[in-house]
Amino acid sequence: MTEAIIKSLRDSKGARWGALAVVSFTMMTGYYINYVISPLKPILEEYMNWNSTDFGIWNGAYGFFNVFFLMLIFAGIVLDKMGVRFTGIGASLLMIVGTFLQYIAVAEIIPAEGMIFGLKTQIAIGALGFGVFGVGVEAAGITVSKIIVKWFKGKELALAMGLEMATARLGTAMALAIPLPMATVWFGTKAAPALSAPVMLGLGLLVAGFVAFIWYTFMDRKLEKSEGVTDEHSEEDEFKIKDILFIVKNKGFWLIAILCVLFYSGIFPFLYYATDLMVNKYHVDEEFAGLIPSLLPFGTILLTPFFGNFYDRKGKGATIMIIGSVMLLIAHTIFAIPAITSYVVAIILIIWLGVTFSLVPSAMWPSVPKIIPEKQLGTAYALIFWVQNWGLMGVPFLIGKVLDNYCQILDVNGEFVGYDYTLPMIIFASTGFFAIIVALMLKAEDKKKGYGLELPNIVKQD
């Protein structure tokens, strides 16, 4: 009669939702830095002599180390071998170091004159910083994903992932809405110190996120103690390098990974350029242009948990991914129509994209544990993020090059007056088109292999 009702700390609602809140805050601080430069593009070009290619190089550097130095795959192996505490602390430190390098670049603490490897000094240092930050935030992302599976498997997994993503998107919304007013209105100047202030704010937030993760490590130890685990990386069936072969031979894994890179390539790089799009096509004042794209994350904040809860209880994960991909194609196709220049339409499309951005991730990430065993989950998420980083690296650079080479608008005197975003939006629309095809293939593969993507996540107890 006196047997404890709670056998594992994860069975305590307060404990598992508390753990989720802590790691979600850490991710929110990272997502702020991810987009803090984006709304500054027009004034960086005006006051610091950037062009769209410079902007594309800086943002494309996010995935450079992850792609070419396989840092994400390495992080996934470390995660599966060393555990979430070690990997999460290391990832948080990398985010701080990378952001500090971005800060000294934008603040011009190091003289901007000269070239490094063919790049302007400021761009080279900032890109290096964003690349280091990219390693950290992506490693943090796979770590947090595994943490959520650790606490919520067989419970409210998709809802938990949805709430984590919603919290992280709050950081995105802050990054799109705050930097321009901070640099121009609050500080009354567009000089280097004012432009660097939003990055300094992000640096402070990252330190707070690091402290929060340190706090989480104590919760993680308590969880493992409650389950009789004495060493975080001595779990049953410890990951082995050869298990990578199992992952890469899995067709379902590749369909999820390709869908991920297509869908996120139509969202994240778009957000880098969304403020500039509002200025050039919809003629929104540059000081307020970032407010419209900032509405997109708010849609995800409200709806991702809703869709995640639906997937937990009703299933239909593959169907949700198909619907989201169709919505992505529709939004970018309308953005690409030259004749539609009303900012009201832009607001509606941004909100529409927010719904889209809620649908696919709410179903995609909780589907991975249905395809890949938990002992290989860290590496599986790492491989998916690695594939995704090809898009996060290549698409911003591609869009920057396209804008500079094919989309400049000149006046009668040959002077630059703005950009025509029709071709870039066609490129973004193509990501939605191909995502639909892959999502349909994934649903067919699920029907063939019986992954259970259309089934609920919550396991009913007898």
C-alpha positions as CSV (number, residue, x, y, z in Angstrom):
1,M,0.0,0.0,0.0
2,T,2.9,2.3,0.6
3,E,4.5,1.7,-2.8
4,A,5.5,5.0,-4.5
5,I,3.1,6.0,-7.3
6,I,5.8,7.8,-9.2
7,K,8.4,5.4,-10.4
8,S,10.3,7.9,-12.5
9,L,10.7,11.6,-12.2
10,R,9.3,11.8,-15.8
11,D,6.0,10.6,-14.5
12,S,5.7,13.8,-12.5
13,K,3.9,16.4,-14.7
14,G,5.5,19.3,-12.8
15,A,9.0,17.8,-13.3
16,R,8.8,17.1,-17.0
17,W,7.1,20.3,-17.9
18,G,9.5,22.2,-15.7
19,A,12.4,20.6,-17.5
20,L,10.8,21.6,-20.8
21,A,10.5,25.2,-19.7
22,V,14.2,25.5,-18.8
23,V,15.6,24.0,-22.0
24,S,13.0,25.9,-24.1
25,F,14.3,29.2,-22.7
26,T,17.9,28.2,-23.7
27,M,16.7,27.6,-27.2
28,M,14.8,30.9,-27.3
29,T,18.0,32.9,-26.6
30,G,19.7,31.1,-29.4
31,Y,16.9,31.8,-31.9
32,Y,17.1,35.5,-31.1
33,I,20.7,35.6,-32.3
34,N,19.8,33.5,-35.3
35,Y,17.9,36.5,-36.8
36,V,19.1,39.6,-35.1
37,I,21.0,40.8,-38.2
38,S,18.1,40.2,-40.6
39,P,16.0,43.4,-40.0
40,L,19.2,45.5,-40.1
41,K,19.9,44.7,-43.8
42,P,18.7,48.0,-45.3
43,I,20.7,50.2,-42.9
44,L,23.7,48.0,-43.0
45,E,23.8,48.5,-46.7
46,E,23.3,52.3,-46.3
47,Y,25.7,53.0,-43.4
48,M,28.2,50.2,-43.6
49,N,28.4,49.7,-47.3
50,W,27.2,46.1,-47.3
51,N,25.6,44.6,-50.4
52,S,23.2,41.6,-50.7
53,T,26.1,39.3,-51.4
54,D,27.8,40.4,-48.1
55,F,24.5,39.8,-46.3
56,G,24.1,36.4,-47.9
57,I,27.7,35.4,-47.0
58,W,27.2,36.3,-43.4
59,N,23.9,34.4,-43.0
60,G,25.0,31.5,-45.2
61,A,28.1,31.0,-42.9
62,Y,25.6,29.7,-40.3
63,G,25.9,26.2,-41.8
64,F,29.4,26.3,-43.1
65,F,31.2,24.3,-40.3
66,N,28.2,22.0,-39.9
67,V,28.2,21.1,-43.5
68,F,31.8,21.0,-44.6
69,F,33.5,20.0,-41.3
70,L,30.6,17.6,-40.4
71,M,30.4,19.3,-37.0
72,L,26.7,18.5,-36.6
73,I,27.3,14.8,-37.2
74,F,30.1,14.9,-34.7
75,A,27.8,16.6,-32.2
76,G,25.2,13.9,-32.7
77,I,27.8,11.1,-32.0
78,V,29.0,13.0,-28.9
79,L,25.4,13.4,-27.8
80,D,24.7,9.7,-28.0
81,K,28.0,8.8,-26.4
82,M,28.4,11.5,-23.7
83,G,24.8,12.5,-23.1
84,V,22.7,15.6,-23.0
85,R,24.4,17.4,-20.1
86,F,27.9,17.4,-21.6
87,T,26.7,18.2,-25.1
88,G,24.3,20.9,-24.0
89,I,26.9,22.8,-22.0
90,G,29.4,22.7,-24.8
91,A,26.7,23.9,-27.3
92,S,25.8,26.8,-25.1
93,L,29.4,27.9,-24.8
94,L,29.9,27.8,-28.6
95,M,26.8,30.0,-29.0
96,I,28.3,32.6,-26.7
97,V,31.7,32.6,-28.4
98,G,30.2,32.8,-31.9
99,T,27.9,35.7,-30.8
100,F,30.8,37.6,-29.3
101,L,32.7,37.4,-32.6
102,Q,29.6,38.8,-34.4
103,Y,29.4,41.6,-31.8
104,I,33.0,42.8,-32.3
105,A,32.4,42.7,-36.1
106,V,29.3,44.8,-36.1
107,A,30.6,47.1,-33.4
108,E,33.8,47.6,-35.5
109,I,36.0,47.0,-32.5
110,I,38.4,45.5,-35.0
111,P,39.0,47.9,-37.9
112,A,36.7,47.1,-40.9
113,E,39.3,48.0,-43.5
114,G,41.1,45.3,-45.4
115,M,40.3,41.8,-46.6
116,I,40.5,38.3,-45.1
117,F,40.3,35.4,-47.6
118,G,38.8,37.7,-50.2
119,L,36.1,39.0,-47.8
120,K,35.8,42.4,-46.1
121,T,37.3,42.1,-42.6
122,Q,33.9,42.9,-41.0
123,I,32.1,40.2,-43.0
124,A,34.8,37.6,-42.5
125,I,34.9,38.0,-38.7
126,G,31.1,38.2,-38.5
127,A,30.7,35.2,-40.7
128,L,33.2,33.2,-38.7
129,G,31.2,34.1,-35.6
130,F,27.9,33.1,-37.1
131,G,29.4,29.8,-38.3
132,V,30.6,29.0,-34.7
133,F,27.3,30.1,-33.4
134,G,25.6,27.8,-36.0
135,V,27.5,24.8,-34.6
136,G,26.4,25.6,-31.1
137,V,22.8,26.3,-31.8
138,E,22.3,23.3,-34.0
139,A,24.0,21.1,-31.4
140,A,21.7,22.6,-28.8
141,G,18.8,21.8,-31.1
142,I,19.5,18.1,-31.3
143,T,20.3,18.0,-27.6
144,V,17.0,19.6,-26.7
145,S,15.2,17.3,-29.1
146,K,16.7,14.2,-27.3
147,I,15.9,15.8,-23.9
148,I,12.3,16.1,-24.8
149,V,12.1,12.5,-26.0
150,K,13.8,11.5,-22.8
151,W,11.1,13.1,-20.7
152,F,8.0,12.7,-22.9
153,K,8.3,9.5,-24.9
154,G,4.9,7.7,-24.6
155,K,3.4,10.9,-23.2
156,E,2.7,14.3,-24.7
157,L,5.7,14.2,-27.0
158,A,4.5,16.3,-30.0
159,L,2.8,18.8,-27.6
160,A,6.1,19.2,-25.7
161,M,8.1,19.6,-29.0
162,G,5.5,22.1,-30.2
163,L,5.7,24.2,-27.0
164,E,9.6,24.1,-27.2
165,M,9.4,25.3,-30.8
166,A,6.8,28.0,-29.9
167,T,9.1,29.3,-27.1
168,A,12.1,29.3,-29.5
169,R,10.1,31.2,-32.1
170,L,9.4,33.9,-29.5
171,G,13.2,34.6,-29.8
172,T,12.8,34.8,-33.6
173,A,9.9,37.3,-33.2
174,M,12.0,39.4,-30.8
175,A,14.9,39.4,-33.3
176,L,12.7,40.6,-36.1
177,A,10.9,43.3,-34.2
178,I,13.5,44.7,-31.8
179,P,16.8,45.5,-33.6
180,L,15.7,48.3,-35.9
181,P,13.8,50.3,-33.3
182,M,16.7,49.7,-30.8
183,A,19.3,50.9,-33.3
184,T,17.4,53.8,-34.8
185,V,14.7,55.0,-32.4
186,W,15.9,54.1,-29.0
187,F,19.5,55.0,-29.6
188,G,18.8,57.8,-32.1
189,T,21.6,56.9,-34.4
190,K,22.6,54.3,-37.0
191,A,26.3,54.3,-36.2
192,A,28.2,51.1,-35.4
193,P,27.6,51.2,-31.6
194,A,23.8,51.5,-32.1
195,L,23.8,48.7,-34.7
196,S,25.7,46.4,-32.4
197,A,23.3,47.0,-29.4
198,P,20.8,44.3,-30.5
199,V,23.7,41.8,-30.7
200,M,24.9,42.8,-27.3
201,L,21.4,42.2,-26.0
202,G,21.5,38.7,-27.5
203,L,24.9,38.0,-25.9
204,G,23.4,38.8,-22.5
205,L,20.4,36.5,-23.3
206,L,22.7,33.6,-24.3
207,V,24.6,33.9,-20.9
208,A,21.2,33.6,-19.2
209,G,20.4,30.6,-21.4
210,F,23.6,29.0,-20.4
211,V,22.9,29.5,-16.7
212,A,19.4,28.0,-17.3
213,F,20.9,24.9,-18.9
214,I,23.3,24.4,-16.0
215,W,20.2,24.4,-13.8
216,Y,18.7,21.7,-16.1
217,T,21.6,19.4,-15.7
218,F,20.7,19.0,-12.0
219,M,17.1,18.0,-13.0
220,D,18.6,15.5,-15.5
221,R,20.7,13.9,-12.8
222,K,17.6,13.6,-10.6
223,L,15.7,12.0,-13.5
224,E,18.4,9.4,-14.1
225,K,18.7,8.7,-10.3
226,S,14.9,8.1,-10.2
227,E,15.3,5.5,-13.0
228,G,18.3,3.8,-11.5
229,V,20.8,5.2,-14.1
230,T,24.2,5.9,-12.5
231,D,26.1,7.2,-15.5
232,E,24.4,9.3,-18.2
233,H,26.3,7.7,-21.1
234,S,26.1,4.1,-19.9
235,E,22.6,3.6,-21.2
236,E,21.5,0.2,-22.5
237,D,22.5,-0.6,-26.1
238,E,25.0,2.3,-26.2
239,F,25.4,3.9,-29.6
240,K,28.1,2.5,-31.9
241,I,29.6,4.2,-34.9
242,K,28.4,1.4,-37.2
243,D,24.8,2.2,-36.3
244,I,25.1,5.2,-38.7
245,L,24.8,2.7,-41.5
246,F,21.4,1.6,-40.1
247,I,20.2,5.2,-40.2
248,V,21.4,6.1,-43.7
249,K,19.9,2.9,-45.2
250,N,16.5,3.9,-43.9
251,K,14.4,5.4,-46.6
252,G,12.0,7.0,-44.1
253,F,14.9,8.8,-42.5
254,W,16.0,10.3,-45.9
255,L,12.4,11.4,-46.7
256,I,12.2,13.2,-43.4
257,A,15.6,14.8,-43.9
258,I,14.9,16.0,-47.4
259,L,11.5,17.3,-46.4
260,C,13.2,19.1,-43.6
261,V,15.8,20.9,-45.8
262,L,13.1,21.8,-48.4
263,F,10.6,23.2,-45.9
264,Y,13.1,25.1,-43.7
265,S,14.9,26.5,-46.8
266,G,11.6,28.1,-47.6
267,I,11.2,29.6,-44.1
268,F,14.5,30.4,-42.4
269,P,16.4,32.1,-45.3
270,F,13.1,33.9,-46.2
271,L,13.1,35.4,-42.8
272,Y,16.6,36.7,-43.3
273,Y,15.3,38.7,-46.3
274,A,11.7,39.3,-45.2
275,T,12.4,42.8,-43.8
276,D,14.1,43.9,-47.0
277,L,11.2,42.4,-49.0
278,M,8.8,44.6,-47.0
279,V,10.9,47.7,-47.7
280,N,11.4,47.0,-51.4
281,K,8.2,45.5,-52.6
282,Y,5.6,46.6,-50.1
283,H,7.1,50.1,-49.4
284,V,7.0,49.8,-45.6
285,D,9.2,52.2,-43.7
286,E,12.5,50.5,-42.9
287,E,12.3,51.4,-39.2
288,F,9.0,49.4,-38.9
289,A,9.4,46.8,-41.7
290,G,10.7,44.1,-39.3
291,L,7.4,44.2,-37.4
292,I,5.5,42.4,-40.2
293,P,7.9,39.4,-40.4
294,S,7.8,39.2,-36.6
295,L,4.2,38.2,-36.8
296,L,5.2,34.9,-38.4
297,P,6.7,33.4,-35.2
298,F,3.6,34.5,-33.2
299,G,1.5,32.2,-35.4
300,T,3.8,29.3,-34.5
301,I,3.8,30.2,-30.8
302,L,0.0,29.9,-30.7
303,L,-0.6,27.0,-33.1
304,T,2.4,24.7,-32.9
305,P,1.4,23.4,-29.5
306,F,-2.2,23.0,-30.8
307,F,-1.1,20.9,-33.8
308,G,1.3,19.0,-31.7
309,N,-1.4,18.1,-29.2
310,F,-3.6,17.0,-32.2
311,Y,-0.8,14.7,-33.4
312,D,-0.4,13.3,-29.9
313,R,-4.0,12.4,-29.6
314,K,-5.3,11.9,-33.1
315,G,-2.3,11.2,-35.3
316,K,-2.2,12.1,-39.0
317,G,1.4,13.3,-38.9
318,A,2.2,12.6,-42.6
319,T,-1.0,14.3,-43.7
320,I,-0.2,17.4,-41.6
321,M,3.2,17.6,-43.3
322,I,1.5,17.5,-46.8
323,I,-0.9,20.2,-45.9
324,G,1.9,22.4,-44.5
325,S,4.0,22.0,-47.7
326,V,1.0,23.0,-49.9
327,M,0.5,26.1,-47.8
328,L,4.2,27.0,-48.1
329,L,3.9,26.9,-51.9
330,I,0.8,29.0,-51.9
331,A,2.3,31.7,-49.7
332,H,5.5,32.2,-51.7
333,T,3.7,32.0,-55.0
334,I,1.6,35.0,-54.0
335,F,4.6,36.8,-52.6
336,A,6.2,36.4,-56.1
337,I,3.3,38.0,-58.0
338,P,4.7,41.5,-59.0
339,A,1.3,43.2,-59.2
340,I,0.4,42.5,-55.5
341,T,2.2,45.2,-53.5
342,S,-0.3,45.9,-50.7
343,Y,1.3,45.6,-47.2
344,V,-2.1,44.2,-46.0
345,V,-1.6,41.2,-48.3
346,A,2.0,40.9,-47.0
347,I,0.6,40.8,-43.4
348,I,-1.9,38.1,-44.3
349,L,0.7,36.0,-46.1
350,I,3.1,36.3,-43.1
351,I,0.3,35.1,-40.8
352,W,-0.4,32.3,-43.3
353,L,3.2,31.3,-43.2
354,G,3.1,31.3,-39.4
355,V,0.3,28.7,-39.6
356,T,2.4,26.7,-42.2
357,F,5.4,26.9,-39.9
358,S,3.3,25.4,-37.1
359,L,2.0,22.5,-39.1
360,V,5.1,20.8,-40.5
361,P,7.5,21.0,-37.6
362,S,4.8,19.9,-35.1
363,A,4.5,16.6,-37.0
364,M,8.0,16.2,-38.5
365,W,10.2,16.2,-35.4
366,P,8.0,13.9,-33.3
367,S,7.9,11.5,-36.2
368,V,11.6,10.8,-36.1
369,P,11.4,8.6,-33.0
370,K,8.9,6.4,-34.8
371,I,11.4,5.7,-37.5
372,I,14.7,5.6,-35.6
373,P,15.4,3.8,-32.3
374,E,16.1,6.0,-29.3
375,K,19.7,4.8,-28.9
376,Q,20.5,6.3,-32.3
377,L,18.2,9.3,-32.0
378,G,20.9,11.9,-31.3
379,T,22.8,11.0,-34.4
380,A,19.6,10.7,-36.5
381,Y,18.6,14.3,-35.5
382,A,22.2,15.4,-36.2
383,L,22.1,13.9,-39.7
384,I,18.8,15.5,-40.4
385,F,20.1,18.9,-39.1
386,W,23.2,18.4,-41.3
387,V,21.1,17.9,-44.4
388,Q,19.0,20.9,-43.3
389,N,22.2,23.0,-43.0
390,W,23.0,22.6,-46.7
391,G,19.9,24.6,-47.3
392,L,20.5,27.1,-44.5
393,M,24.0,27.7,-45.9
394,G,23.3,27.7,-49.6
395,V,19.9,29.4,-50.0
396,P,20.8,32.7,-48.2
397,F,24.0,33.0,-50.4
398,L,22.0,32.1,-53.5
399,I,19.4,34.7,-52.8
400,G,22.0,37.4,-52.1
401,K,23.8,36.6,-55.4
402,V,20.5,36.6,-57.3
403,L,19.5,40.0,-55.8
404,D,22.8,41.6,-56.7
405,N,23.2,40.1,-60.2
406,Y,19.6,40.0,-61.5
407,C,17.2,42.0,-59.3
408,Q,18.6,45.4,-58.9
409,I,16.3,48.3,-59.8
410,L,18.0,51.4,-61.3
411,D,16.7,54.8,-62.0
412,V,17.0,56.7,-65.3
413,N,20.5,57.8,-64.3
414,G,21.6,54.2,-63.6
415,E,21.6,54.7,-59.8
416,F,20.5,51.9,-57.5
417,V,17.1,52.4,-56.0
418,G,16.0,49.0,-54.7
419,Y,15.5,45.3,-55.4
420,D,12.9,43.3,-57.4
421,Y,12.1,40.3,-55.2
422,T,10.1,38.4,-57.9
423,L,12.8,35.9,-58.8
424,P,13.9,35.2,-55.1
425,M,10.3,34.5,-54.2
426,I,10.0,32.1,-57.1
427,I,13.0,30.3,-55.7
428,F,11.4,30.1,-52.3
429,A,8.1,28.9,-53.9
430,S,10.0,26.0,-55.5
431,T,10.9,24.7,-52.1
432,G,7.2,24.3,-51.3
433,F,6.6,22.5,-54.6
434,F,9.3,19.9,-54.0
435,A,8.3,19.6,-50.3
436,I,4.8,18.5,-51.4
437,I,6.3,15.7,-53.5
438,V,8.5,14.4,-50.7
439,A,5.7,14.6,-48.1
440,L,3.5,12.5,-50.4
441,M,6.4,10.0,-50.8
442,L,6.8,9.9,-47.0
443,K,3.1,9.1,-46.5
444,A,3.4,6.3,-49.0
445,E,6.5,4.9,-47.3
446,D,4.7,5.1,-43.9
447,K,1.9,3.0,-45.3
448,K,4.3,0.5,-46.7
449,K,6.6,0.2,-43.6
450,G,4.1,0.9,-40.8
451,Y,6.1,3.5,-39.0
452,G,2.9,4.8,-37.4
453,L,3.2,8.4,-38.6
454,E,-0.6,8.5,-38.9
455,L,-1.1,7.1,-35.5
456,P,-1.3,9.0,-32.1
457,N,1.8,9.5,-30.1
458,I,0.3,9.0,-26.6
459,V,0.4,5.4,-25.5
460,K,-2.7,4.6,-23.6
461,Q,-2.1,2.9,-20.3
462,D,-4.1,-0.2,-19.3
